[in-house]
Amino acid sequence: MERVVQFTGPRQVEVAEHASAPLPAGHLRVRTLYSGISAGTELTAYRGTNPYLTRTWDPEARLFRDGAAGIEYPVVGWGYSEVGEVTEVSPELVGTPAIPAVGDLVWGIWGHRSEGIVPAERMAGHTLPAGLAPLAGSFARVGAIAYNAVLSADIHLGEDVAVFGQGVIGLITTRLAQLNGARVTAVDAIDGRLDTALKYGAHSTLNARTDAVAEQIREATAGAGADVAIEISGVHPALQEALRCVTVGGRVVASGFYQGDGIGLRLGDEFHHNRAQLICSQIGGVPPQLSHRWSVERLQQTFLRLVAEGQVDVESLVSHVIPVADAADAYVLLDERPADALQVVLEF
């Protein structure tokens, strides 16, 4: 039997059981070990705010269309940060170079389910790097999101960079920006996360609730402002403060998944008068100017290599490993008590 986590309605979670399906040609069967929960994108489906629940994405026009929902409840098998063991390979694929073999530990995307039936081409090169703990492998996708934001930021050695949001992806962004040569100011509303940000390479921290963030960043940069700000929390007021804190012509990378109307975002203020550059970073692709060399696949593979080499610590970001049978408790934790959790991982 296969177990799968599904949302049956807003803030309603159940673990359903289904008979295992036969393995089709060209596919691998993977037994899930761990599956990480996204505290951003995934919670939008859990809470019922995801735009796909009320509109349809037109991939040819690249527009959302009103009038029909792109997805409906139950939302089945949401999730994009899985690690598991290959248990079956379609016979015609056995021995194919780069295709994982039975017994290999692999990472990829097949959702919160006890086994994944995954097209083989999507798993080429997805064997865990030697010496990497399976739990760390569940960070491939979230690490790539942070990596993509840093590439979009176009950071240069010695520049001042503000990172807004110090959840899991924000902390990884802080570390990658520091590795890239930035002097990082980490911003969040939770003091515990700011303490962790210092361990992840932040030069200084500011509390979004109690500090005058833009003013203090300008004071620390002799009045100029940050060269770059990366906004990763998906909160409109944080994006507004990111726009306020950068220098004239400075770059702001919006990497959060913003929901609803932009309450608190005032584009006629500092954004307009300081001619700030506003760049979207989204994991569906890499910065266009780098697309001849970089891909989402390279982002994921390179991030896991950095983890395996010890340059980025991800295992310490795991605050909770929760049995899949208790998946509903995991979402309540992230939804209602975010200060008590960082990365929550389901264990199968």
N, C-alpha and C positions, 0 to 999 in steps of 0.2 A: 504493500500500500504506500501511496505517496501522501505526505502531509503538506498542505499549502496554507499560507497565511492570506486571509482576504478581509477586505473592508466591506461589510454588508450595508453600511450607511455611515453618515458622519459620526465619528468617534465610536464606531461599532466594529469590533475585531473578532474574528473567529478563526480557528484552525480546522480546516476541512480535510477529509481523507478521500482519496480517489484511488482507483486501481492503477497500477503502473502501466503505462502504455508501451507497446512494442517499439523497439528501436528501428527507425526508418533508415534507409540507405543514406550515407553521407553524414551521419551524426555520431556523437559520443553520448554516453550516459555517465553522469557525474553524481556521486553521492555527496550531498552537502555536509560540510563540517561546520562552517560559520557563514553568517550572512549579516552584514552591517546595516543598521537602520540609518537612513538619512534624516537628520533633524530639520532639514529645510524642505527640499522638494517633496519628500515622502509625507511629511506632516500636512502638506497642502491637500493631498488626497484623503488623509485621515480626517482632517477638519472639514473637508468639503469646499475648500476655496480654490482648488486647482482649476485653471481656465478650461481644461478639457472636459470638466464636468458640466459646463454650461454652454460651451461653444465647440465648434469643430475646426480643426486646423486643416487648411487647404495647402498641401505641400507644393503644388504647382504655382499657385499665386503667392505663397508665403504669407498668407493672411489667415486670421481667425474669422470664421463665419458665424454669425448669430443664427439662432433658430433651431439648432439641434446640438445635442451633447456628443462629444467625440468619444467619451467613455461613460459608462453607467455603472452603478453599484449592482452586484458586487464587483469590486475592483480586486482582481485575483493576482497573487504572486508579484505584487509590487516589490521593488528592491533592485539594487544594481551593484552590490558589493559582495560577491560570493566567492567562497573557496571550498574546494571539495576534492574527492579522489575519483579518478576515472575507473569505472567498474565494467564498462562495455564499450567496444569500438566496433562500428560497422565493418563486417569482414573485408570488404574491398579496400578499406583504409589501413589495415594492419601493416605496419612497417613503412608507411609513408613518411618521408622526412618532415620534421617540424610538427607533425600531428602527435599529440600526447598518446601514450600507451596505457594499457590497463595497469593500475597501480600508481600512476603518476599523480602528484598533487598539482592542481591547476587553479587558476583564478579566472574570473569572468563575470558575466551577467546572465543569470537565469532566474532571478527572483527569489523570494522567501519561500522556498519549497525544499523538501527533503531530497529530491533528486531533480537534476536538470537534464533534458534531452536537447543538446546544443549542436547546431551545425558545425561541422569540423573546421570549416574555414575561419570561423570566429574564434577557434581555440588554438590556432597555429601560433606557436611561440608563447603560449600561456602557461607553460610549466613554471612552478615557483622557482625562483633563483636558489641555488644551493645555499643551505644554511639559514634560509628565511623561515621563520615560524609561520605555520598556517594562519594564525590569527592576524599576523602582520599583512598577509596577502589580501585580506579583506579591505585594505586601504588603497588598492590600485586606482579605483575610480575617484574617490574623494581626493586622493593625492594629486591625480591628474587635473581635477578642477582647480585646485590651488596653483599647480604648476602652470596651467593655462593663463590664470590671472597674472602671474608674475611675468610670463612671456609677453602678455599684452601690455604690461606696465612699462616695458622697455627700460628697465632700471640700469643705471650706470654706476660704476664704483664710486662710493662716497656720497651718493645722493640721499636726501632725506625723504623717507617714505612713511606714510601713515597707513596702518591697516585697521580698518573699522570692522569689528566683530572678531572675537577670540574664542569662538566655538572650535570644533575639531578642524574644519577647513581653514578657519582664520589662523589658528595656531600653526598649522602646516604652512600657510602663506607667509606668516611671520618668519618662520625658519628658512624657507626657500628664498625670501627676499634678503635676509641677512647673509645667506650663502652667496647670493648674487652681488653682494657688496654694499647693500643698503644700510643706512642708519635708521632703524625702525622705531617708530612710536606706535605702540599697540593701544587700541581704544576699545573699551567694552563697558557694559554697565554692571558687570559682576566682578567683584574684587578678586575672588578666587581664580578666575580665568586670567586676570591681569598678572597675578603672581606666577601662573604657569607660563604666561607669555615671556616673562623675564628669563625663564629657564630655556625657552625656545629661541632666544636670540634677540629679543626686543631690547633696545637701548634705554627706553623709557616707556611709561604707561600713563594713560589718562582715563579717568572714569567718566563715561558719557553722561551720567546723571548729575555728577557733582562738580566737574571741572568745566571751565570755559575752553573747550577743546581747540577750536580754531584760533582763538586768541593766544593760547599757550603755545601752540605749534608755531605761530608767527613770532612770538617772543623768543622761542628757542632757536629760531633760524634768522635772527637779526632783522626781523620784520618781513622777510621775503615770503615765507610760507613753504610748505612741503613741495618738493619737485613732483611727487606722485602721491596719490591716495588710492588705495584699493578698498572698495566697499564690498564686503562679503557676507554681511548679515541679512540682506534683503529687506531692510527697514528703511522706509523713505526718509525719515528725519536723519538717519545716519548718512544717507547719500547726500542730503542737503549739507550736513556738516563737512563731509568730505569735499564737496565743491567749495565750501567756504575756506578750507584750510590750505588749498594749493596756491602756488605762486601764479603770477600772470602767465598765461599760456600753459599752465601746469596740466598734467594729465590725471584724470580720474577714471579708474577702471571699475565699472559696475558689474560685479560678478554674482550678486545675490539674486534670488528668485523673488521678485517683488510682486505683492498681491494687491489687487484692488486699485482704487484711485490713488494718485500720488499725494496724499495728504501730508503737508509739511514740506513739500518740495517746491521751491520758489526759483524758477529759472530766469526771472527778470532781475535777480539780485546779483550775488557774487559771480555766478556762472556767466551771466551776460557781461558784466563790467570787467571781469578779469579774463574774459575770452578763454575760459577753461575748455580743455578737450575732454569730452565724455565718451568713453570707449566701452562697448559691451563685450564681456567675456562669457562665453557659454560653451559647454563641453561638446556641443554638436560639431565643433570645428575649432581649428587653431587660428591665430592671427593671420590674416590674409598675406601679409608680407613675409611670413615664414612658412607658408603652405608648401613651398617647393622642397623644404627640408624636414619639416615637422608634420606629424599627424597625431590624432588622438591616441592611436596605438603606441606611437613612440613616447608620448607623454606618460602613459601608464607603465610601459616597460622601463623607462628611464627612472621614473619615481621609485619603482620597486627595487631597482638596482641601487639607488641612493640609500634606501632603507637597508638593503642587504649589506652595503658597505659601511653602515653605521653613521652615515651623515645626517640622517633624519630618524628620530625615534618616534615610532607610532604606537608601540604596545602600551606605553605608559598613558596614552590617551584613552585607552579602553577603561571606562569606569564601571561598566556592568556587562557581564556575560549571562544572558538569561535563557533558560530552556525554552524551546519554541512553544511548548505547551502553555507557557505563561506570556505569550506575545502581547496579549492585551495589556498586561501590566507594564510592559516596556513602553508602549505608546502613551499610556497615562503619565508615566514618569516624564517623558520628553515633553509632553504637551502641558502638564500642570506644574512640574517642578524642574524646569530646565537648569536652574542653578545647581541642582544635585547630580547632574549627569554631564558627561562629555560624549564619548562614543559608546553607544549601546549596541551590543552584538547578540544576535540570536544564535544559540547553539543547537545543532541538530544531532 
